[in-house]
Amino acid sequence: MVRGQTVRGNAAVIEAHVPLKEMFGYIGNLRALSSGRAQYTMQFDHYAVAPASGAATLMKS
């Protein structure tokens, strides 16, 4: 979920909350889409209850 968007100089800064599992492989996609210019940082924000479908998949592993 996008939480905010600002501009710093010639860069767009987007703040979003994203499940960690969705971030695997993200940097490769981001760099490909931006011709290698974009970068990102992430930090832990909070724990949340996993959806039932995700929890079932995790338990099988």
N, CA, C and O atoms as a DFTB+ gen file, in Angstrom:
244 C
 N C O
     1  1       0.842      -1.148       0.000
     2  2       0.000       0.000       0.000
     3  2       0.907       1.236       0.000
     4  3       1.782       1.363       0.857
     5  1       0.704       2.125      -0.938
     6  2       1.501       3.352      -1.014
     7  2       1.061       4.290       0.099
     8  3      -0.126       4.575       0.255
     9  1       2.029       4.766       0.868
    10  2       1.745       5.652       2.003
    11  2       2.006       7.113       1.676
    12  3       1.448       8.004       2.316
    13  1       2.851       7.363       0.681
    14  2       3.151       8.743       0.322
    15  2       4.135       8.810      -0.820
    16  3       4.843       7.848      -1.115
    17  1       4.166       9.964      -1.458
    18  2       5.091      10.187      -2.571
    19  2       5.551      11.635      -2.506
    20  3       4.740      12.552      -2.375
    21  1       6.875      11.831      -2.600
    22  2       7.451      13.170      -2.590
    23  2       8.527      13.253      -3.664
    24  3       8.911      12.246      -4.259
    25  1       9.000      14.461      -3.899
    26  2      10.083      14.674      -4.859
    27  2      11.254      15.282      -4.109
    28  3      11.091      16.261      -3.381
    29  1      12.443      14.698      -4.288
    30  2      13.681      15.238      -3.711
    31  2      14.639      15.482      -4.858
    32  3      15.193      14.536      -5.417
    33  1      14.838      16.728      -5.212
    34  2      15.697      17.042      -6.354
    35  2      15.087      16.471      -7.612
    36  3      13.956      16.804      -7.965
    37  1      15.829      15.611      -8.295
    38  2      15.294      14.996      -9.506
    39  2      14.821      13.554      -9.262
    40  3      14.675      12.780     -10.208
    41  1      14.585      13.201      -8.006
    42  2      14.168      11.837      -7.668
    43  2      12.761      11.818      -7.085
    44  3      12.373      12.719      -6.340
    45  1      12.008      10.793      -7.429
    46  2      10.701      10.555      -6.816
    47  2      10.912       9.593      -5.650
    48  3      11.557       8.557      -5.811
    49  1      10.380       9.925      -4.491
    50  2      10.495       9.082      -3.302
    51  2       9.101       8.554      -2.984
    52  3       8.172       9.326      -2.747
    53  1       8.969       7.239      -2.982
    54  2       7.679       6.606      -2.724
    55  2       7.801       5.785      -1.455
    56  3       8.692       4.943      -1.341
    57  1       6.920       6.021      -0.506
    58  2       6.900       5.254       0.738
    59  2       5.707       4.315       0.684
    60  3       4.584       4.735       0.405
    61  1       5.960       3.034       0.953
    62  2       4.893       2.038       0.875
    63  2       5.095       0.948       1.914
    64  3       6.217       0.700       2.356
    65  1       4.014       0.307       2.295
    66  2       4.063      -0.875       3.152
    67  2       3.799      -2.079       2.264
    68  3       2.777      -2.149       1.581
    69  1       4.733      -3.027       2.281
    70  2       4.665      -4.201       1.403
    71  2       5.048      -5.433       2.214
    72  3       5.996      -5.373       2.997
    73  1       4.339      -6.549       2.048
    74  2       4.760      -7.779       2.726
    75  2       6.171      -8.172       2.278
    76  3       6.506      -8.060       1.098
    77  1       6.981      -8.625       3.208
    78  2       8.370      -8.977       2.909
    79  2       8.477      -9.980       1.769
    80  3       9.363      -9.859       0.923
    81  1       7.593     -10.961       1.734
    82  2       7.686     -11.985       0.689
    83  2       7.528     -11.391      -0.707
    84  3       7.977     -11.999      -1.679
    85  1       6.908     -10.232      -0.833
    86  2       6.739      -9.579      -2.133
    87  2       7.997      -8.835      -2.572
    88  3       8.095      -8.420      -3.726
    89  1       8.955      -8.661      -1.669
    90  2      10.155      -7.884      -1.992
    91  2      11.276      -8.718      -2.606
    92  3      12.227      -8.153      -3.145
    93  1      11.191     -10.039      -2.539
    94  2      12.235     -10.880      -3.117
    95  2      12.229     -10.724      -4.629
    96  3      11.206     -10.945      -5.277
    97  1      13.363     -10.347      -5.186
    98  2      13.481     -10.113      -6.624
    99  2      13.122      -8.705      -7.053
   100  3      13.255      -8.360      -8.227
   101  1      12.662      -7.879      -6.105
   102  2      12.208      -6.527      -6.451
   103  2      13.324      -5.662      -7.027
   104  3      13.094      -4.933      -7.991
   105  1      14.518      -5.727      -6.461
   106  2      15.594      -4.847      -6.923
   107  2      15.935      -5.116      -8.386
   108  3      16.224      -4.180      -9.132
   109  1      15.907      -6.360      -8.800
   110  2      16.175      -6.675     -10.206
   111  2      15.138      -6.062     -11.129
   112  3      15.476      -5.492     -12.166
   113  1      13.873      -6.183     -10.747
   114  2      12.798      -5.585     -11.545
   115  2      12.901      -4.067     -11.559
   116  3      12.727      -3.438     -12.603
   117  1      13.182      -3.481     -10.405
   118  2      13.292      -2.026     -10.305
   119  2      14.428      -1.497     -11.169
   120  3      14.258      -0.518     -11.896
   121  1      15.576      -2.139     -11.091
   122  2      16.720      -1.706     -11.901
   123  2      16.444      -1.893     -13.387
   124  3      16.830      -1.049     -14.195
   125  1      15.787      -2.978     -13.758
   126  2      15.467      -3.214     -15.173
   127  2      14.523      -2.135     -15.696
   128  3      14.704      -1.633     -16.806
   129  1      13.521      -1.782     -14.905
   130  2      12.553      -0.770     -15.331
   131  2      13.142       0.630     -15.380
   132  3      12.662       1.481     -16.129
   133  1      14.184       0.875     -14.584
   134  2      14.758       2.225     -14.498
   135  2      16.115       2.333     -15.190
   136  3      16.839       3.306     -14.981
   137  1      16.461       1.358     -15.998
   138  2      17.772       1.325     -16.672
   139  2      18.919       1.393     -15.666
   140  3      19.951       2.004     -15.943
   141  1      18.743       0.772     -14.508
   142  2      19.798       0.697     -13.508
   143  2      19.942       1.911     -12.613
   144  3      20.870       1.960     -11.806
   145  1      19.060       2.891     -12.724
   146  2      19.219       4.129     -11.951
   147  2      18.507       4.122     -10.607
   148  3      18.932       4.822      -9.688
   149  1      17.444       3.354     -10.471
   150  2      16.648       3.392      -9.240
   151  2      17.294       2.562      -8.136
   152  3      18.076       1.649      -8.400
   153  1      16.954       2.897      -6.911
   154  2      17.399       2.136      -5.751
   155  2      16.293       2.160      -4.711
   156  3      15.352       2.947      -4.813
   157  1      16.406       1.301      -3.716
   158  2      15.403       1.304      -2.660
   159  2      16.038       0.928      -1.338
   160  3      17.119       0.342      -1.288
   161  1      15.349       1.276      -0.278
   162  2      15.717       0.838       1.062
   163  2      14.459       0.270       1.697
   164  3      13.345       0.608       1.297
   165  1      14.639      -0.585       2.677
   166  2      13.481      -1.087       3.401
   167  2      13.845      -1.242       4.862
   168  3      15.005      -1.447       5.220
   169  1      12.822      -1.140       5.695
   170  2      13.004      -1.333       7.124
   171  2      11.751      -1.982       7.689
   172  3      10.649      -1.796       7.174
   173  1      11.940      -2.743       8.753
   174  2      10.814      -3.415       9.397
   175  2       9.849      -2.382       9.950
   176  3      10.266      -1.376      10.525
   177  1       8.553      -2.633       9.775
   178  2       7.543      -1.725      10.311
   179  2       6.674      -2.413      11.359
   180  3       6.529      -1.901      12.469
   181  1       6.096      -3.560      11.024
   182  2       5.231      -4.236      11.984
   183  2       4.977      -5.682      11.572
   184  3       5.180      -6.066      10.420
   185  1       4.533      -6.463      12.531
   186  2       4.071      -7.820      12.260
   187  2       2.586      -7.749      11.937
   188  3       1.889      -6.841      12.391
   189  1       2.103      -8.707      11.153
   190  2       0.675      -8.803      10.863
   191  2       0.313     -10.276      10.738
   192  3       1.168     -11.111      10.441
   193  1      -0.936     -10.585      10.962
   194  2      -1.416     -11.957      10.833
   195  2      -1.390     -12.345       9.359
   196  3      -1.854     -11.591       8.504
   197  1      -0.846     -13.524       9.070
   198  2      -0.786     -14.004       7.682
   199  2      -2.175     -14.459       7.244
   200  3      -2.930     -15.010       8.044
   201  1      -2.512     -14.229       5.972
   202  2      -3.793     -14.744       5.479
   203  2      -3.807     -16.272       5.561
   204  3      -2.751     -16.902       5.514
   205  1      -4.975     -16.860       5.682
   206  2      -5.100     -18.310       5.853
   207  2      -4.413     -19.075       4.729
   208  3      -3.766     -20.090       4.988
   209  1      -4.536     -18.617       3.502
   210  2      -3.920     -19.325       2.371
   211  2      -2.397     -19.313       2.490
   212  3      -1.747     -20.320       2.208
   213  1      -1.832     -18.199       2.898
   214  2      -0.384     -18.103       3.068
   215  2       0.103     -18.948       4.226
   216  3       1.164     -19.567       4.143
   217  1      -0.656     -18.979       5.296
   218  2      -0.276     -19.766       6.466
   219  2      -0.294     -21.257       6.132
   220  3       0.588     -21.998       6.566
   221  1      -1.286     -21.698       5.368
   222  2      -1.375     -23.114       4.993
   223  2      -0.176     -23.518       4.141
   224  3       0.388     -24.595       4.336
   225  1       0.211     -22.671       3.208
   226  2       1.367     -22.942       2.356
   227  2       2.633     -23.022       3.192
   228  3       3.478     -23.889       2.967
   229  1       2.764     -22.127       4.147
   230  2       3.939     -22.103       5.014
   231  2       4.016     -23.367       5.867
   232  3       5.098     -23.922       6.060
   233  1       2.893     -23.814       6.368
   234  2       2.867     -24.998       7.225
   235  2       3.244     -26.262       6.452
   236  3       3.791     -27.198       7.036
   237  1       2.958     -26.303       5.144
   238  2       3.317     -27.462       4.326
   239  2       4.822     -27.544       4.117
   240  3       5.362     -28.631       3.909
   241  1       5.502     -26.406       4.171
   242  2       6.955     -26.369       3.919
   243  2       7.717     -26.911       5.036
   244  3       8.946     -26.952       4.983
